Each structure stands twice: as C-alpha cells, then as structure tokens.
Amino acid sequence: MHTIELTPEELRLVHAALESYLDDFGHDEADVLRQIKALLAKLPDED
C-alpha cells in the first residue's frame, strides 16, 4: 500500500482526470470502468 499527500488543488485535479478518463471508456471496458469507479470511491471529497 502507498500513501500520498495531495493539496486540495491536486486532489481536484486527480478527480477531474479520473472522471475524464472514465468518460472516455465505452461499454467494452467494463472491468476498467469498475476499477476507476472503485478508485474514485476511495478518494476523499474534493473540498
């Protein structure tokens, strides 16, 4: 397991990047969609 510290701005950037990445996948990549959604769920809110 790895731990990283992010500033609020960096966290917003990570959220935006993952959401954008998620939007680029179609129905053929269901496993990737699940992994991205699971990762987003682990992240704290963007406050």
Buried (B, 14 or more C-beta within 10 A) or exposed (E): EEEEEEEEEEBEEBBEEBEEBBEEEEEEEEEBBEEBEEEBEEEEEEE
